[in-house]
Amino acid sequence: MPAVQELLDRELERFEREHPRSRELADEARGSLLSGVPMPWMIRWPGGFPVFAAEARGARFTDVDGHEYVDFCLGDTAAMTGHSPEPTVRAVAEQSAQGITLMLPSEDSLWVAQELTRRFGLARWQFALTATDANRFAIRLARELTDRPKILVFNWCYHGSVDETVATLRDDRVVEREGNVGPPVPLDETTRVVEWNDVEGLERELAHGDVACVLAEPALTNIGIVLPEPGYHDALRAATRATETLLIIDETHTLCAGPGGYTAAYGLDPDALTVGKAIAGGIPAATYGFSEAVAERLEAMLPADERADVGGIGGTVAANVLSLAATRATLDEVLTDEAFERMIALGERFESGVADVIERHGLPWHVTRLGCRVEYLFRPERPRTGSDAAAGADPLLDRLIHLYALNRGILLTPFHNMALMSPATTEADVDLHTEVFDEAAAELA
Ligand SMILES: Cc1ncc(COP(=O)(O)O)c(C=O)c1O
């Protein structure tokens, strides 16, 4: 059997040969785009240069060389609706002819807030354009409310480009995460970090009494999926309540668990919740909401003075009428309860296809699923913590599998082996992945 590097070289050569137009554009882009890409993450696609997109619809897209792909990356969740879902496109067309941004509320903001309460249970909402900003604003409000300086996050978490969260543990010390660009202050001044599923560590760090809020995904999703152990969420809620620390749940990725995210699916009771990316079908929109009790405290604390507009929360084009029209249409007609039922069933089909391949080829790998999100890791056991998951990563094998899939018409989420099902994804799309994964596994076994 050829070694991983040998297979990778073969796949790189095929990629280069079959993507001449993308290659041409990538070369030209070096003259006008920083590092040849419009956004830094795009430098990390596995072929040496990114595929340039031509058009996308539903669960598929085509590139400038005319290849068609099944898209399981779906804009790293921002297009979990499938690309350009008809109700969102219609709402955007109608709204954009009637105003795009006014800094005035529209009726849609009310409808969306009421729908968010129905789905997630929290009482009052605000809007932003990205999940990063929703997290940033929720953190600021938590600090203001508690008069405490720090936040607590979990090792190997990701919550967007929020300064306080790009931290990690090294020899039990909080340091900046490798690759963190231009941190404003040392991370141990702003942040406490503990391992996911470590109740003792959590209680110890919260006991300092200087943590305004815990910011947590309900399951880690950005270092592969790391699920909470039984009872962990109860312990997290009890420890935050005991220390009067606010609990902010970031549902940006775990919305995959159902229409009300993990919070509704598993009955969580956070003080605040943030979610972005998919809620407007790919149009920039995000939201952050608070429980009744916290909302009342915030409203009492934030009088209508200059803090309303220069206090470090909000933004000129946040809550614009176009984003809210898109969010309304997406929640009302695309990411519906019925759509989630189908998406989760597809996730189960994806998971069992992968599990079957792993077993048949006797590979020391495993697969995990959360709702309509599925992830495979190249190690036999499920990780318990972020560090565990990070230690089990195999960057070379990751790169090979991504490129192998790409060369055969399948796009996986970069950085890890994640696949997301949209309302437009079909069983045939899932089965195509299983076939290609089987082919790769046979070469690697
Ligand atoms: C859990 C989570 N929260 C927040 C974000 C930030 O989203 P955005 O980059 O759209 O601001 C991400 C991005 O990957 C995320 O995974």
The ligand as an SDF file (V2000), in Angstrom:
LIG
                    3D

 16 16  0  0  0  0  0  0  0  0999 V2000
  -18.9430   28.2880   17.7050 C   0  0  0  0  0  0  0  0  0  0  0  0
  -18.6120   29.4900   16.8870 C   0  0  0  0  0  0  0  0  0  0  0  0
  -18.9600   30.7020   17.3430 N   0  0  0  0  0  0  0  0  0  0  0  0
  -18.6930   31.8140   16.6450 C   0  0  0  0  0  0  0  0  0  0  0  0
  -18.0430   31.7520   15.4350 C   0  0  0  0  0  0  0  0  0  0  0  0
  -17.7450   33.0060   14.6840 C   0  0  0  0  0  0  0  0  0  0  0  0
  -18.5150   33.1250   13.5390 O   0  0  0  0  0  0  0  0  0  0  0  0
  -18.1780   34.2770   12.4990 P   0  0  0  0  0  0  0  0  0  0  0  0
  -16.8270   33.9450   11.9410 O   0  0  0  0  0  0  0  0  0  0  0  0
  -19.2630   34.1680   11.4820 O   0  0  0  0  0  0  0  0  0  0  0  0
  -18.1840   35.5540   13.2470 O   0  0  0  0  0  0  0  0  0  0  0  0
  -17.6430   30.5150   14.9310 C   0  0  0  0  0  0  0  0  0  0  0  0
  -16.9450   30.4190   13.6270 C   0  0  0  0  0  0  0  0  0  0  0  0
  -16.5150   29.3880   13.1800 O   0  0  0  0  0  0  0  0  0  0  0  0
  -17.9480   29.3550   15.6760 C   0  0  0  0  0  0  0  0  0  0  0  0
  -17.5830   28.1450   15.2330 O   0  0  0  0  0  0  0  0  0  0  0  0
  1  2  1  0
  2  3  1  0
  2 15  2  0
  3  4  2  0
  4  5  1  0
  5  6  1  0
  5 12  2  0
  6  7  1  0
  7  8  1  0
  8  9  2  0
  8 10  1  0
  8 11  1  0
 12 13  1  0
 12 15  1  0
 13 14  2  0
 15 16  1  0
M  END
$$$$
